[in-house]
Amino acid sequence: MEYFNNRPTKPKSRVITVNGNGEISVAPNYAEIRIEVVKQSKDLGEAQSQNAQVMNQVISALLSLGISRDDIQTSAFNIFPQYDYIEGRQVFRGYEVSNSLTVKIRDISKVGLVIDTAVKNGANRISSLEFKLEQENKYYQQALQLALYNAVEKARVIAETLRLPIHPLPIEIVEESVESPPIMYRAVAMSQESFQTPIEQGTISINAKVLVKFEF
């Protein structure tokens, strides 16, 4: 006796893979600036003393602006011997002492004022300025949601075009890592001749990408 399996054959599933992209622009909520004092002298002790005096003056001025001492940190201290080359000979010229502070500015409207105050009190180099975001993950989640919506919309368009079921089932989601760099400004040497530095903070772009496989 023969038995026949009359159960219908399960159709092969169709899989479509799409990329989803999401992006939001957010105004930064704090800034980090690197302020340097550089002094030169033939006498190392004198160069160190001058540098320390000026840096203490800069720190005192920053504190008077309402910046917390916890937001002011020494980021580098260097001593470099300086040489001139005369007729092929290396001639000692003196020492260069540099001291750098990293300052977190929570009130972005004060960035220009902080730069001007530091320069007025003896700082002679701003080596970096970055606008950043606290709680960036909160904004990333919003961008990720947009990326998923984008992937679903793409899948629906494909389904409608190919006359497939309109409600695709996601069977695999891969989240792609995307870094959102801070807004950065190049290093600039400062003088005490002009102040009221104009600073435009701009916006930070938060991006998210996903790779989604849908089954139809």
HELIX and SHEET records of a PDB file:
HELIX    1   1 LEU A   44  SER A   64  1                                  21    
HELIX    2   2 ARG A   69  ASP A   71  5                                   3    
HELIX    3   3 ILE A  108  LYS A  110  5                                   3    
HELIX    4   4 VAL A  111  LYS A  120  1                                  10    
HELIX    5   5 GLU A  136  LEU A  162  1                                  27    
SHEET    1   A 3 VAL A  15  VAL A  26  0                                        
SHEET    2   A 3 ILE A 204  GLU A 215 -1                                        
SHEET    3   A 3 LEU A 169  GLU A 176 -1                                        
SHEET    1   B 5 ILE A  72  ILE A  86  0                                        
SHEET    2   B 5 ARG A  89  ILE A 105 -1                                        
SHEET    3   B 5 TYR A  30  SER A  41 -1                                        
SHEET    4   B 5 ARG A 125  LYS A 132 -1                                        
SHEET    5   B 5 ILE A 183  TYR A 185 -1                                        
SHEET    1   C 5 ILE A  72  ILE A  86  0                                        
SHEET    2   C 5 ARG A  89  ILE A 105 -1                                        
SHEET    3   C 5 TYR A  30  SER A  41 -1                                        
SHEET    4   C 5 ARG A 125  LYS A 132 -1                                        
SHEET    5   C 5 VAL A 188  ALA A 189 -1                                        
END                                                                             
